[in-house]
């Protein structure tokens, strides 16, 4: 039975890139949180290729509601992670753009989740540490940070991160 478990774990890791024991909403630095647990709210304004404020300070154990307001003319993303996570997510976003699921101003939902053409699996933008905000709209992301670390908040829509749409997020003890 142990051998079968190892094979299942290896298959899950190859298919999804995460071990089977990782809960879907939990990342190394924290997890989504219910609104009732919010300690404070932080308003983040998205402009065309900018975030205001450009840096944030959070305490480990703190639950924050990010209120995201897109005052730009383009679709933007607010994504919490480290530089490696952002680089990986940018590749996913590029595939979504190339498939027609992602336009400059919106996320389309016309494609079946299981097929993007060319036999590749369908993609959805449903990461727990990320939210898309259309021009003129607002959204929220509530997150509990569980340890001291240095992260970035970034927009991973193709070209946006490279144009400077990222900020520093420091989680201290």
Phi and psi in radians as a Rosetta constraint file:
Dihedral C 1 N 2 CA 2 C 2 CIRCULARHARMONIC -1.051 0.35
Dihedral N 2 CA 2 C 2 N 3 CIRCULARHARMONIC -0.714 0.35
Dihedral C 2 N 3 CA 3 C 3 CIRCULARHARMONIC -1.073 0.35
Dihedral N 3 CA 3 C 3 N 4 CIRCULARHARMONIC -0.723 0.35
Dihedral C 3 N 4 CA 4 C 4 CIRCULARHARMONIC -1.098 0.35
Dihedral N 4 CA 4 C 4 N 5 CIRCULARHARMONIC -0.668 0.35
Dihedral C 4 N 5 CA 5 C 5 CIRCULARHARMONIC -1.129 0.35
Dihedral N 5 CA 5 C 5 N 6 CIRCULARHARMONIC -0.719 0.35
Dihedral C 5 N 6 CA 6 C 6 CIRCULARHARMONIC -1.117 0.35
Dihedral N 6 CA 6 C 6 N 7 CIRCULARHARMONIC -0.703 0.35
Dihedral C 6 N 7 CA 7 C 7 CIRCULARHARMONIC -1.139 0.35
Dihedral N 7 CA 7 C 7 N 8 CIRCULARHARMONIC -0.716 0.35
Dihedral C 7 N 8 CA 8 C 8 CIRCULARHARMONIC -1.102 0.35
Dihedral N 8 CA 8 C 8 N 9 CIRCULARHARMONIC -0.738 0.35
Dihedral C 8 N 9 CA 9 C 9 CIRCULARHARMONIC -1.095 0.35
Dihedral N 9 CA 9 C 9 N 10 CIRCULARHARMONIC -0.779 0.35
Dihedral C 9 N 10 CA 10 C 10 CIRCULARHARMONIC -1.102 0.35
Dihedral N 10 CA 10 C 10 N 11 CIRCULARHARMONIC -0.748 0.35
Dihedral C 10 N 11 CA 11 C 11 CIRCULARHARMONIC -1.113 0.35
Dihedral N 11 CA 11 C 11 N 12 CIRCULARHARMONIC -0.743 0.35
Dihedral C 11 N 12 CA 12 C 12 CIRCULARHARMONIC -1.103 0.35
Dihedral N 12 CA 12 C 12 N 13 CIRCULARHARMONIC -0.744 0.35
Dihedral C 12 N 13 CA 13 C 13 CIRCULARHARMONIC -1.117 0.35
Dihedral N 13 CA 13 C 13 N 14 CIRCULARHARMONIC -0.732 0.35
Dihedral C 13 N 14 CA 14 C 14 CIRCULARHARMONIC -1.165 0.35
Dihedral N 14 CA 14 C 14 N 15 CIRCULARHARMONIC -0.704 0.35
Dihedral C 14 N 15 CA 15 C 15 CIRCULARHARMONIC -1.276 0.35
Dihedral N 15 CA 15 C 15 N 16 CIRCULARHARMONIC -0.741 0.35
Dihedral C 15 N 16 CA 16 C 16 CIRCULARHARMONIC -1.991 0.35
Dihedral N 16 CA 16 C 16 N 17 CIRCULARHARMONIC -0.174 0.35
Dihedral C 16 N 17 CA 17 C 17 CIRCULARHARMONIC 1.363 0.35
Dihedral N 17 CA 17 C 17 N 18 CIRCULARHARMONIC 0.069 0.35
Dihedral C 17 N 18 CA 18 C 18 CIRCULARHARMONIC -2.356 0.35
Dihedral N 18 CA 18 C 18 N 19 CIRCULARHARMONIC 2.592 0.35
Dihedral C 18 N 19 CA 19 C 19 CIRCULARHARMONIC -1.107 0.35
Dihedral N 19 CA 19 C 19 N 20 CIRCULARHARMONIC 2.689 0.35
Dihedral C 19 N 20 CA 20 C 20 CIRCULARHARMONIC -1.162 0.35
Dihedral N 20 CA 20 C 20 N 21 CIRCULARHARMONIC -0.351 0.35
Dihedral C 20 N 21 CA 21 C 21 CIRCULARHARMONIC -1.448 0.35
Dihedral N 21 CA 21 C 21 N 22 CIRCULARHARMONIC -0.160 0.35
Dihedral C 21 N 22 CA 22 C 22 CIRCULARHARMONIC -1.291 0.35
Dihedral N 22 CA 22 C 22 N 23 CIRCULARHARMONIC 2.201 0.35
Dihedral C 22 N 23 CA 23 C 23 CIRCULARHARMONIC -1.277 0.35
Dihedral N 23 CA 23 C 23 N 24 CIRCULARHARMONIC 2.608 0.35
Dihedral C 23 N 24 CA 24 C 24 CIRCULARHARMONIC -1.077 0.35
Dihedral N 24 CA 24 C 24 N 25 CIRCULARHARMONIC -0.518 0.35
Dihedral C 24 N 25 CA 25 C 25 CIRCULARHARMONIC -1.757 0.35
Dihedral N 25 CA 25 C 25 N 26 CIRCULARHARMONIC -0.049 0.35
Dihedral C 25 N 26 CA 26 C 26 CIRCULARHARMONIC -1.770 0.35
Dihedral N 26 CA 26 C 26 N 27 CIRCULARHARMONIC 2.176 0.35
Dihedral C 26 N 27 CA 27 C 27 CIRCULARHARMONIC -1.990 0.35
Dihedral N 27 CA 27 C 27 N 28 CIRCULARHARMONIC 2.910 0.35
Dihedral C 27 N 28 CA 28 C 28 CIRCULARHARMONIC -0.895 0.35
Dihedral N 28 CA 28 C 28 N 29 CIRCULARHARMONIC -0.597 0.35
Dihedral C 28 N 29 CA 29 C 29 CIRCULARHARMONIC -1.735 0.35
Dihedral N 29 CA 29 C 29 N 30 CIRCULARHARMONIC -0.025 0.35
Dihedral C 29 N 30 CA 30 C 30 CIRCULARHARMONIC 2.725 0.35
Dihedral N 30 CA 30 C 30 N 31 CIRCULARHARMONIC -2.841 0.35
Dihedral C 30 N 31 CA 31 C 31 CIRCULARHARMONIC -2.745 0.35
Dihedral N 31 CA 31 C 31 N 32 CIRCULARHARMONIC 2.823 0.35
Dihedral C 31 N 32 CA 32 C 32 CIRCULARHARMONIC -1.070 0.35
Dihedral N 32 CA 32 C 32 N 33 CIRCULARHARMONIC 2.690 0.35
Dihedral C 32 N 33 CA 33 C 33 CIRCULARHARMONIC -2.380 0.35
Dihedral N 33 CA 33 C 33 N 34 CIRCULARHARMONIC 2.655 0.35
Dihedral C 33 N 34 CA 34 C 34 CIRCULARHARMONIC -1.246 0.35
Dihedral N 34 CA 34 C 34 N 35 CIRCULARHARMONIC 2.620 0.35
Dihedral C 34 N 35 CA 35 C 35 CIRCULARHARMONIC -1.003 0.35
Dihedral N 35 CA 35 C 35 N 36 CIRCULARHARMONIC -0.529 0.35
Dihedral C 35 N 36 CA 36 C 36 CIRCULARHARMONIC -1.136 0.35
Dihedral N 36 CA 36 C 36 N 37 CIRCULARHARMONIC -0.298 0.35
Dihedral C 36 N 37 CA 37 C 37 CIRCULARHARMONIC -1.729 0.35
Dihedral N 37 CA 37 C 37 N 38 CIRCULARHARMONIC 0.095 0.35
Dihedral C 37 N 38 CA 38 C 38 CIRCULARHARMONIC -1.129 0.35
Dihedral N 38 CA 38 C 38 N 39 CIRCULARHARMONIC 2.284 0.35
Dihedral C 38 N 39 CA 39 C 39 CIRCULARHARMONIC -1.616 0.35
Dihedral N 39 CA 39 C 39 N 40 CIRCULARHARMONIC -0.582 0.35
Dihedral C 39 N 40 CA 40 C 40 CIRCULARHARMONIC -2.789 0.35
Dihedral N 40 CA 40 C 40 N 41 CIRCULARHARMONIC 2.810 0.35
Dihedral C 40 N 41 CA 41 C 41 CIRCULARHARMONIC -1.966 0.35
Dihedral N 41 CA 41 C 41 N 42 CIRCULARHARMONIC 2.490 0.35
Dihedral C 41 N 42 CA 42 C 42 CIRCULARHARMONIC -2.200 0.35
Dihedral N 42 CA 42 C 42 N 43 CIRCULARHARMONIC 2.146 0.35
Dihedral C 42 N 43 CA 43 C 43 CIRCULARHARMONIC -1.514 0.35
Dihedral N 43 CA 43 C 43 N 44 CIRCULARHARMONIC 2.251 0.35
Dihedral C 43 N 44 CA 44 C 44 CIRCULARHARMONIC -2.151 0.35
Dihedral N 44 CA 44 C 44 N 45 CIRCULARHARMONIC 2.098 0.35
Dihedral C 44 N 45 CA 45 C 45 CIRCULARHARMONIC -1.684 0.35
Dihedral N 45 CA 45 C 45 N 46 CIRCULARHARMONIC 2.250 0.35
Dihedral C 45 N 46 CA 46 C 46 CIRCULARHARMONIC -1.735 0.35
Dihedral N 46 CA 46 C 46 N 47 CIRCULARHARMONIC 2.115 0.35
Dihedral C 46 N 47 CA 47 C 47 CIRCULARHARMONIC -1.847 0.35
Dihedral N 47 CA 47 C 47 N 48 CIRCULARHARMONIC -2.941 0.35
Dihedral C 47 N 48 CA 48 C 48 CIRCULARHARMONIC -1.345 0.35
Dihedral N 48 CA 48 C 48 N 49 CIRCULARHARMONIC 1.789 0.35
Dihedral C 48 N 49 CA 49 C 49 CIRCULARHARMONIC 1.242 0.35
Dihedral N 49 CA 49 C 49 N 50 CIRCULARHARMONIC 0.558 0.35
Dihedral C 49 N 50 CA 50 C 50 CIRCULARHARMONIC -2.650 0.35
Dihedral N 50 CA 50 C 50 N 51 CIRCULARHARMONIC 2.733 0.35
Dihedral C 50 N 51 CA 51 C 51 CIRCULARHARMONIC -2.084 0.35
Dihedral N 51 CA 51 C 51 N 52 CIRCULARHARMONIC 2.476 0.35
Dihedral C 51 N 52 CA 52 C 52 CIRCULARHARMONIC -2.325 0.35
Dihedral N 52 CA 52 C 52 N 53 CIRCULARHARMONIC 1.981 0.35
Dihedral C 52 N 53 CA 53 C 53 CIRCULARHARMONIC -1.354 0.35
Dihedral N 53 CA 53 C 53 N 54 CIRCULARHARMONIC 2.884 0.35
Dihedral C 53 N 54 CA 54 C 54 CIRCULARHARMONIC -1.637 0.35
Dihedral N 54 CA 54 C 54 N 55 CIRCULARHARMONIC -0.092 0.35
Dihedral C 54 N 55 CA 55 C 55 CIRCULARHARMONIC -2.611 0.35
Dihedral N 55 CA 55 C 55 N 56 CIRCULARHARMONIC 2.557 0.35
Dihedral C 55 N 56 CA 56 C 56 CIRCULARHARMONIC -2.332 0.35
Dihedral N 56 CA 56 C 56 N 57 CIRCULARHARMONIC 2.558 0.35
Dihedral C 56 N 57 CA 57 C 57 CIRCULARHARMONIC -2.054 0.35
Dihedral N 57 CA 57 C 57 N 58 CIRCULARHARMONIC 2.199 0.35
Dihedral C 57 N 58 CA 58 C 58 CIRCULARHARMONIC -2.259 0.35
Dihedral N 58 CA 58 C 58 N 59 CIRCULARHARMONIC 2.698 0.35
Dihedral C 58 N 59 CA 59 C 59 CIRCULARHARMONIC -1.810 0.35
Dihedral N 59 CA 59 C 59 N 60 CIRCULARHARMONIC 2.479 0.35
Dihedral C 59 N 60 CA 60 C 60 CIRCULARHARMONIC -0.989 0.35
Dihedral N 60 CA 60 C 60 N 61 CIRCULARHARMONIC 2.360 0.35
Dihedral C 60 N 61 CA 61 C 61 CIRCULARHARMONIC 1.587 0.35
Dihedral N 61 CA 61 C 61 N 62 CIRCULARHARMONIC -0.188 0.35
Dihedral C 61 N 62 CA 62 C 62 CIRCULARHARMONIC -1.377 0.35
Dihedral N 62 CA 62 C 62 N 63 CIRCULARHARMONIC 2.477 0.35
Dihedral C 62 N 63 CA 63 C 63 CIRCULARHARMONIC -1.884 0.35
Dihedral N 63 CA 63 C 63 N 64 CIRCULARHARMONIC 2.156 0.35
Dihedral C 63 N 64 CA 64 C 64 CIRCULARHARMONIC -2.119 0.35
Dihedral N 64 CA 64 C 64 N 65 CIRCULARHARMONIC 2.381 0.35
Dihedral C 64 N 65 CA 65 C 65 CIRCULARHARMONIC -1.728 0.35
Dihedral N 65 CA 65 C 65 N 66 CIRCULARHARMONIC 2.010 0.35
Dihedral C 65 N 66 CA 66 C 66 CIRCULARHARMONIC -1.565 0.35
Dihedral N 66 CA 66 C 66 N 67 CIRCULARHARMONIC 2.102 0.35
Dihedral C 66 N 67 CA 67 C 67 CIRCULARHARMONIC -1.744 0.35
Dihedral N 67 CA 67 C 67 N 68 CIRCULARHARMONIC 1.968 0.35
Dihedral C 67 N 68 CA 68 C 68 CIRCULARHARMONIC -1.859 0.35
Dihedral N 68 CA 68 C 68 N 69 CIRCULARHARMONIC 2.129 0.35
Dihedral C 68 N 69 CA 69 C 69 CIRCULARHARMONIC -2.108 0.35
Dihedral N 69 CA 69 C 69 N 70 CIRCULARHARMONIC 2.046 0.35
Dihedral C 69 N 70 CA 70 C 70 CIRCULARHARMONIC -1.626 0.35
Dihedral N 70 CA 70 C 70 N 71 CIRCULARHARMONIC 1.804 0.35
Dihedral C 70 N 71 CA 71 C 71 CIRCULARHARMONIC -1.703 0.35
Dihedral N 71 CA 71 C 71 N 72 CIRCULARHARMONIC 0.099 0.35
Dihedral C 71 N 72 CA 72 C 72 CIRCULARHARMONIC -1.499 0.35
Dihedral N 72 CA 72 C 72 N 73 CIRCULARHARMONIC -3.121 0.35
Dihedral C 72 N 73 CA 73 C 73 CIRCULARHARMONIC -1.708 0.35
Dihedral N 73 CA 73 C 73 N 74 CIRCULARHARMONIC -0.047 0.35
Dihedral C 73 N 74 CA 74 C 74 CIRCULARHARMONIC -2.112 0.35
Dihedral N 74 CA 74 C 74 N 75 CIRCULARHARMONIC 2.814 0.35
Dihedral C 74 N 75 CA 75 C 75 CIRCULARHARMONIC -1.146 0.35
Dihedral N 75 CA 75 C 75 N 76 CIRCULARHARMONIC 2.362 0.35
Dihedral C 75 N 76 CA 76 C 76 CIRCULARHARMONIC -2.309 0.35
Dihedral N 76 CA 76 C 76 N 77 CIRCULARHARMONIC 2.819 0.35
Dihedral C 76 N 77 CA 77 C 77 CIRCULARHARMONIC -2.140 0.35
Dihedral N 77 CA 77 C 77 N 78 CIRCULARHARMONIC 2.538 0.35
Dihedral C 77 N 78 CA 78 C 78 CIRCULARHARMONIC -2.026 0.35
Dihedral N 78 CA 78 C 78 N 79 CIRCULARHARMONIC 1.979 0.35
Dihedral C 78 N 79 CA 79 C 79 CIRCULARHARMONIC -2.280 0.35
Dihedral N 79 CA 79 C 79 N 80 CIRCULARHARMONIC 2.248 0.35
Dihedral C 79 N 80 CA 80 C 80 CIRCULARHARMONIC -1.662 0.35
Dihedral N 80 CA 80 C 80 N 81 CIRCULARHARMONIC 2.297 0.35
Dihedral C 80 N 81 CA 81 C 81 CIRCULARHARMONIC 3.008 0.35
Dihedral N 81 CA 81 C 81 N 82 CIRCULARHARMONIC -3.093 0.35
Dihedral C 81 N 82 CA 82 C 82 CIRCULARHARMONIC -1.703 0.35
Dihedral N 82 CA 82 C 82 N 83 CIRCULARHARMONIC 3.055 0.35
Dihedral C 82 N 83 CA 83 C 83 CIRCULARHARMONIC -1.014 0.35
Dihedral N 83 CA 83 C 83 N 84 CIRCULARHARMONIC -0.681 0.35
Dihedral C 83 N 84 CA 84 C 84 CIRCULARHARMONIC -1.151 0.35
Dihedral N 84 CA 84 C 84 N 85 CIRCULARHARMONIC -0.713 0.35
Dihedral C 84 N 85 CA 85 C 85 CIRCULARHARMONIC -1.096 0.35
Dihedral N 85 CA 85 C 85 N 86 CIRCULARHARMONIC -0.727 0.35
Dihedral C 85 N 86 CA 86 C 86 CIRCULARHARMONIC -1.129 0.35
Dihedral N 86 CA 86 C 86 N 87 CIRCULARHARMONIC -0.725 0.35
Dihedral C 86 N 87 CA 87 C 87 CIRCULARHARMONIC -1.058 0.35
Dihedral N 87 CA 87 C 87 N 88 CIRCULARHARMONIC -0.734 0.35
Dihedral C 87 N 88 CA 88 C 88 CIRCULARHARMONIC -1.171 0.35
Dihedral N 88 CA 88 C 88 N 89 CIRCULARHARMONIC -0.761 0.35
Dihedral C 88 N 89 CA 89 C 89 CIRCULARHARMONIC -1.158 0.35
Dihedral N 89 CA 89 C 89 N 90 CIRCULARHARMONIC -0.567 0.35
Dihedral C 89 N 90 CA 90 C 90 CIRCULARHARMONIC -1.075 0.35
Dihedral N 90 CA 90 C 90 N 91 CIRCULARHARMONIC -0.636 0.35
Dihedral C 90 N 91 CA 91 C 91 CIRCULARHARMONIC -1.157 0.35
Dihedral N 91 CA 91 C 91 N 92 CIRCULARHARMONIC -0.690 0.35
Dihedral C 91 N 92 CA 92 C 92 CIRCULARHARMONIC -1.117 0.35
Dihedral N 92 CA 92 C 92 N 93 CIRCULARHARMONIC -0.754 0.35
Dihedral C 92 N 93 CA 93 C 93 CIRCULARHARMONIC -1.141 0.35
Dihedral N 93 CA 93 C 93 N 94 CIRCULARHARMONIC -0.639 0.35
Dihedral C 93 N 94 CA 94 C 94 CIRCULARHARMONIC -1.087 0.35
Dihedral N 94 CA 94 C 94 N 95 CIRCULARHARMONIC -0.749 0.35
Dihedral C 94 N 95 CA 95 C 95 CIRCULARHARMONIC -1.092 0.35
Dihedral N 95 CA 95 C 95 N 96 CIRCULARHARMONIC -0.682 0.35
Dihedral C 95 N 96 CA 96 C 96 CIRCULARHARMONIC -1.140 0.35
Dihedral N 96 CA 96 C 96 N 97 CIRCULARHARMONIC -0.682 0.35
Dihedral C 96 N 97 CA 97 C 97 CIRCULARHARMONIC -1.152 0.35
Dihedral N 97 CA 97 C 97 N 98 CIRCULARHARMONIC -0.789 0.35
Dihedral C 97 N 98 CA 98 C 98 CIRCULARHARMONIC -1.119 0.35
Dihedral N 98 CA 98 C 98 N 99 CIRCULARHARMONIC -0.508 0.35
Dihedral C 98 N 99 CA 99 C 99 CIRCULARHARMONIC -1.432 0.35
Dihedral N 99 CA 99 C 99 N 100 CIRCULARHARMONIC -0.169 0.35
Dihedral C 99 N 100 CA 100 C 100 CIRCULARHARMONIC 1.614 0.35
Dihedral N 100 CA 100 C 100 N 101 CIRCULARHARMONIC -0.011 0.35
Dihedral C 100 N 101 CA 101 C 101 CIRCULARHARMONIC -1.281 0.35
Dihedral N 101 CA 101 C 101 N 102 CIRCULARHARMONIC -0.421 0.35
Dihedral C 101 N 102 CA 102 C 102 CIRCULARHARMONIC -2.110 0.35
Dihedral N 102 CA 102 C 102 N 103 CIRCULARHARMONIC 2.094 0.35
Dihedral C 102 N 103 CA 103 C 103 CIRCULARHARMONIC -1.930 0.35
Dihedral N 103 CA 103 C 103 N 104 CIRCULARHARMONIC 3.016 0.35
Dihedral C 103 N 104 CA 104 C 104 CIRCULARHARMONIC -1.043 0.35
Dihedral N 104 CA 104 C 104 N 105 CIRCULARHARMONIC -0.427 0.35
Dihedral C 104 N 105 CA 105 C 105 CIRCULARHARMONIC -2.113 0.35
Dihedral N 105 CA 105 C 105 N 106 CIRCULARHARMONIC -0.063 0.35
Dihedral C 105 N 106 CA 106 C 106 CIRCULARHARMONIC -2.797 0.35
Dihedral N 106 CA 106 C 106 N 107 CIRCULARHARMONIC 2.896 0.35
Dihedral C 106 N 107 CA 107 C 107 CIRCULARHARMONIC -1.811 0.35
Dihedral N 107 CA 107 C 107 N 108 CIRCULARHARMONIC 2.116 0.35
Dihedral C 107 N 108 CA 108 C 108 CIRCULARHARMONIC -1.533 0.35
Dihedral N 108 CA 108 C 108 N 109 CIRCULARHARMONIC 2.692 0.35
Dihedral C 108 N 109 CA 109 C 109 CIRCULARHARMONIC -2.165 0.35
Dihedral N 109 CA 109 C 109 N 110 CIRCULARHARMONIC 0.379 0.35
Dihedral C 109 N 110 CA 110 C 110 CIRCULARHARMONIC -1.392 0.35
Dihedral N 110 CA 110 C 110 N 111 CIRCULARHARMONIC -0.223 0.35
Dihedral C 110 N 111 CA 111 C 111 CIRCULARHARMONIC -1.631 0.35
Dihedral N 111 CA 111 C 111 N 112 CIRCULARHARMONIC 2.529 0.35
Dihedral C 111 N 112 CA 112 C 112 CIRCULARHARMONIC -1.166 0.35
Dihedral N 112 CA 112 C 112 N 113 CIRCULARHARMONIC 2.534 0.35
Dihedral C 112 N 113 CA 113 C 113 CIRCULARHARMONIC -1.153 0.35
Dihedral N 113 CA 113 C 113 N 114 CIRCULARHARMONIC -0.419 0.35
Dihedral C 113 N 114 CA 114 C 114 CIRCULARHARMONIC -1.622 0.35
Dihedral N 114 CA 114 C 114 N 115 CIRCULARHARMONIC -0.053 0.35
Dihedral C 114 N 115 CA 115 C 115 CIRCULARHARMONIC -2.620 0.35
Dihedral N 115 CA 115 C 115 N 116 CIRCULARHARMONIC 2.131 0.35
Dihedral C 115 N 116 CA 116 C 116 CIRCULARHARMONIC -1.936 0.35
Dihedral N 116 CA 116 C 116 N 117 CIRCULARHARMONIC 0.399 0.35
Dihedral C 116 N 117 CA 117 C 117 CIRCULARHARMONIC 1.460 0.35
Dihedral N 117 CA 117 C 117 N 118 CIRCULARHARMONIC -3.039 0.35
Dihedral C 117 N 118 CA 118 C 118 CIRCULARHARMONIC 0.601 0.35
Dihedral N 118 CA 118 C 118 N 119 CIRCULARHARMONIC 0.317 0.35
Dihedral C 118 N 119 CA 119 C 119 CIRCULARHARMONIC 1.295 0.35
Dihedral N 119 CA 119 C 119 N 120 CIRCULARHARMONIC 0.088 0.35
Dihedral C 119 N 120 CA 120 C 120 CIRCULARHARMONIC -1.474 0.35
Dihedral N 120 CA 120 C 120 N 121 CIRCULARHARMONIC 2.638 0.35
Dihedral C 120 N 121 CA 121 C 121 CIRCULARHARMONIC -1.132 0.35
Dihedral N 121 CA 121 C 121 N 122 CIRCULARHARMONIC 2.612 0.35
Dihedral C 121 N 122 CA 122 C 122 CIRCULARHARMONIC -1.128 0.35
Dihedral N 122 CA 122 C 122 N 123 CIRCULARHARMONIC 2.754 0.35
Dihedral C 122 N 123 CA 123 C 123 CIRCULARHARMONIC -2.178 0.35
Dihedral N 123 CA 123 C 123 N 124 CIRCULARHARMONIC 2.548 0.35
Dihedral C 123 N 124 CA 124 C 124 CIRCULARHARMONIC -2.292 0.35
Dihedral N 124 CA 124 C 124 N 125 CIRCULARHARMONIC 2.654 0.35
Dihedral C 124 N 125 CA 125 C 125 CIRCULARHARMONIC -1.732 0.35
Dihedral N 125 CA 125 C 125 N 126 CIRCULARHARMONIC 1.485 0.35
Dihedral C 125 N 126 CA 126 C 126 CIRCULARHARMONIC -2.374 0.35
Dihedral N 126 CA 126 C 126 N 127 CIRCULARHARMONIC 0.493 0.35
Dihedral C 126 N 127 CA 127 C 127 CIRCULARHARMONIC -1.163 0.35
Dihedral N 127 CA 127 C 127 N 128 CIRCULARHARMONIC 2.392 0.35
Dihedral C 127 N 128 CA 128 C 128 CIRCULARHARMONIC -1.169 0.35
Dihedral N 128 CA 128 C 128 N 129 CIRCULARHARMONIC -0.350 0.35
Dihedral C 128 N 129 CA 129 C 129 CIRCULARHARMONIC -1.735 0.35
Dihedral N 129 CA 129 C 129 N 130 CIRCULARHARMONIC 0.357 0.35
Dihedral C 129 N 130 CA 130 C 130 CIRCULARHARMONIC -2.573 0.35
Dihedral N 130 CA 130 C 130 N 131 CIRCULARHARMONIC 2.569 0.35
Dihedral C 130 N 131 CA 131 C 131 CIRCULARHARMONIC -2.543 0.35
Dihedral N 131 CA 131 C 131 N 132 CIRCULARHARMONIC 2.455 0.35
Dihedral C 131 N 132 CA 132 C 132 CIRCULARHARMONIC -1.682 0.35
Dihedral N 132 CA 132 C 132 N 133 CIRCULARHARMONIC 2.457 0.35
Dihedral C 132 N 133 CA 133 C 133 CIRCULARHARMONIC -2.293 0.35
Dihedral N 133 CA 133 C 133 N 134 CIRCULARHARMONIC 2.080 0.35
Dihedral C 133 N 134 CA 134 C 134 CIRCULARHARMONIC -1.280 0.35
Dihedral N 134 CA 134 C 134 N 135 CIRCULARHARMONIC 2.761 0.35
Dihedral C 134 N 135 CA 135 C 135 CIRCULARHARMONIC -0.959 0.35
Dihedral N 135 CA 135 C 135 N 136 CIRCULARHARMONIC 2.357 0.35
Dihedral C 135 N 136 CA 136 C 136 CIRCULARHARMONIC 1.348 0.35
Dihedral N 136 CA 136 C 136 N 137 CIRCULARHARMONIC 0.045 0.35
Dihedral C 136 N 137 CA 137 C 137 CIRCULARHARMONIC -1.937 0.35
Dihedral N 137 CA 137 C 137 N 138 CIRCULARHARMONIC 3.005 0.35
Dihedral C 137 N 138 CA 138 C 138 CIRCULARHARMONIC -2.358 0.35
Dihedral N 138 CA 138 C 138 N 139 CIRCULARHARMONIC 2.821 0.35
Dihedral C 138 N 139 CA 139 C 139 CIRCULARHARMONIC -2.677 0.35
Dihedral N 139 CA 139 C 139 N 140 CIRCULARHARMONIC 2.989 0.35
Dihedral C 139 N 140 CA 140 C 140 CIRCULARHARMONIC -2.308 0.35
Dihedral N 140 CA 140 C 140 N 141 CIRCULARHARMONIC 2.633 0.35
Dihedral C 140 N 141 CA 141 C 141 CIRCULARHARMONIC -2.403 0.35
Dihedral N 141 CA 141 C 141 N 142 CIRCULARHARMONIC 2.148 0.35
Dihedral C 141 N 142 CA 142 C 142 CIRCULARHARMONIC -1.928 0.35
Dihedral N 142 CA 142 C 142 N 143 CIRCULARHARMONIC 2.242 0.35
Dihedral C 142 N 143 CA 143 C 143 CIRCULARHARMONIC -2.459 0.35
Dihedral N 143 CA 143 C 143 N 144 CIRCULARHARMONIC 2.437 0.35
Dihedral C 143 N 144 CA 144 C 144 CIRCULARHARMONIC -1.828 0.35
Dihedral N 144 CA 144 C 144 N 145 CIRCULARHARMONIC 2.165 0.35
Dihedral C 144 N 145 CA 145 C 145 CIRCULARHARMONIC -1.634 0.35
Dihedral N 145 CA 145 C 145 N 146 CIRCULARHARMONIC 2.122 0.35
Dihedral C 145 N 146 CA 146 C 146 CIRCULARHARMONIC -1.740 0.35
Dihedral N 146 CA 146 C 146 N 147 CIRCULARHARMONIC -0.071 0.35
Dihedral C 146 N 147 CA 147 C 147 CIRCULARHARMONIC -2.763 0.35
Dihedral N 147 CA 147 C 147 N 148 CIRCULARHARMONIC 2.779 0.35
Dihedral C 147 N 148 CA 148 C 148 CIRCULARHARMONIC -1.208 0.35
Dihedral N 148 CA 148 C 148 N 149 CIRCULARHARMONIC 2.314 0.35
Dihedral C 148 N 149 CA 149 C 149 CIRCULARHARMONIC -2.960 0.35
Dihedral N 149 CA 149 C 149 N 150 CIRCULARHARMONIC 2.966 0.35
Dihedral C 149 N 150 CA 150 C 150 CIRCULARHARMONIC -1.977 0.35
Dihedral N 150 CA 150 C 150 N 151 CIRCULARHARMONIC 2.216 0.35
Dihedral C 150 N 151 CA 151 C 151 CIRCULARHARMONIC -2.253 0.35
Dihedral N 151 CA 151 C 151 N 152 CIRCULARHARMONIC 3.128 0.35
Dihedral C 151 N 152 CA 152 C 152 CIRCULARHARMONIC -2.214 0.35
Dihedral N 152 CA 152 C 152 N 153 CIRCULARHARMONIC 2.614 0.35
Dihedral C 152 N 153 CA 153 C 153 CIRCULARHARMONIC -1.895 0.35
Dihedral N 153 CA 153 C 153 N 154 CIRCULARHARMONIC 2.386 0.35
Dihedral C 153 N 154 CA 154 C 154 CIRCULARHARMONIC -2.659 0.35
Dihedral N 154 CA 154 C 154 N 155 CIRCULARHARMONIC 2.793 0.35
Dihedral C 154 N 155 CA 155 C 155 CIRCULARHARMONIC -1.820 0.35
Dihedral N 155 CA 155 C 155 N 156 CIRCULARHARMONIC 2.071 0.35
Dihedral C 155 N 156 CA 156 C 156 CIRCULARHARMONIC -1.784 0.35
Dihedral N 156 CA 156 C 156 N 157 CIRCULARHARMONIC 0.256 0.35
Dihedral C 156 N 157 CA 157 C 157 CIRCULARHARMONIC -1.112 0.35
Dihedral N 157 CA 157 C 157 N 158 CIRCULARHARMONIC 2.378 0.35
Dihedral C 157 N 158 CA 158 C 158 CIRCULARHARMONIC -0.789 0.35
Dihedral N 158 CA 158 C 158 N 159 CIRCULARHARMONIC 2.165 0.35
Dihedral C 158 N 159 CA 159 C 159 CIRCULARHARMONIC 1.570 0.35
Dihedral N 159 CA 159 C 159 N 160 CIRCULARHARMONIC -0.359 0.35
Dihedral C 159 N 160 CA 160 C 160 CIRCULARHARMONIC -1.238 0.35
Dihedral N 160 CA 160 C 160 N 161 CIRCULARHARMONIC -0.797 0.35
Dihedral C 160 N 161 CA 161 C 161 CIRCULARHARMONIC -1.049 0.35
Dihedral N 161 CA 161 C 161 N 162 CIRCULARHARMONIC -0.790 0.35
Dihedral C 161 N 162 CA 162 C 162 CIRCULARHARMONIC -1.134 0.35
Dihedral N 162 CA 162 C 162 N 163 CIRCULARHARMONIC -0.467 0.35
Dihedral C 162 N 163 CA 163 C 163 CIRCULARHARMONIC -1.454 0.35
Dihedral N 163 CA 163 C 163 N 164 CIRCULARHARMONIC 0.032 0.35
Dihedral C 163 N 164 CA 164 C 164 CIRCULARHARMONIC 1.810 0.35
Dihedral N 164 CA 164 C 164 N 165 CIRCULARHARMONIC 0.176 0.35
Dihedral C 164 N 165 CA 165 C 165 CIRCULARHARMONIC -1.476 0.35
Dihedral N 165 CA 165 C 165 N 166 CIRCULARHARMONIC 1.316 0.35
Dihedral C 165 N 166 CA 166 C 166 CIRCULARHARMONIC -2.736 0.35
Dihedral N 166 CA 166 C 166 N 167 CIRCULARHARMONIC 2.790 0.35
Dihedral C 166 N 167 CA 167 C 167 CIRCULARHARMONIC -2.551 0.35
Dihedral N 167 CA 167 C 167 N 168 CIRCULARHARMONIC 2.812 0.35
Dihedral C 167 N 168 CA 168 C 168 CIRCULARHARMONIC -1.552 0.35
Dihedral N 168 CA 168 C 168 N 169 CIRCULARHARMONIC 2.396 0.35
Dihedral C 168 N 169 CA 169 C 169 CIRCULARHARMONIC -2.220 0.35
Dihedral N 169 CA 169 C 169 N 170 CIRCULARHARMONIC 1.999 0.35
Dihedral C 169 N 170 CA 170 C 170 CIRCULARHARMONIC -1.863 0.35
Dihedral N 170 CA 170 C 170 N 171 CIRCULARHARMONIC 2.176 0.35
Dihedral C 170 N 171 CA 171 C 171 CIRCULARHARMONIC -1.849 0.35
Dihedral N 171 CA 171 C 171 N 172 CIRCULARHARMONIC 2.041 0.35
Dihedral C 171 N 172 CA 172 C 172 CIRCULARHARMONIC -1.918 0.35
Dihedral N 172 CA 172 C 172 N 173 CIRCULARHARMONIC 2.898 0.35
